């Protein structure tokens, strides 16, 4: 809200900020898009902009400016918000990361030297683990292979008895 006040002071443009629960954002955004009444900017998630692309302003100039200034955009952001490869429907907000935690000994016992970098390899690993009587599990989302920043990590027991993690290269991320 401090940034909103600074913007209002600098431009003289009045800004109203509404706070909605996530479950209310999508239907209210759809109403605003279809009636032309409602907020000018909506903070939303994932593919919401693709629900009504013809109702949105083209923000390509801003997206390209920010991409050039800050080192580009993750491919996943471009798939969601620039689906035609040309016009940007919105701007990426951020990326949630996920961690893959596994025991190297179980991986090797299943016949794998490295953690898989694609879903086909991941399925093969889980099948091999199941055959050995040590099936894999999933505690969170299954988007580990498509979320920016969600690269596999290797879990190791630290000298203190706890576990530490080590990041793998970014090649395991989006494709």
Beta strands, then each sheet from edge to edge (+ up, - down):
strand 1: 153-157
strand 2: 163-167
sheet 1: 1+ 2-
end
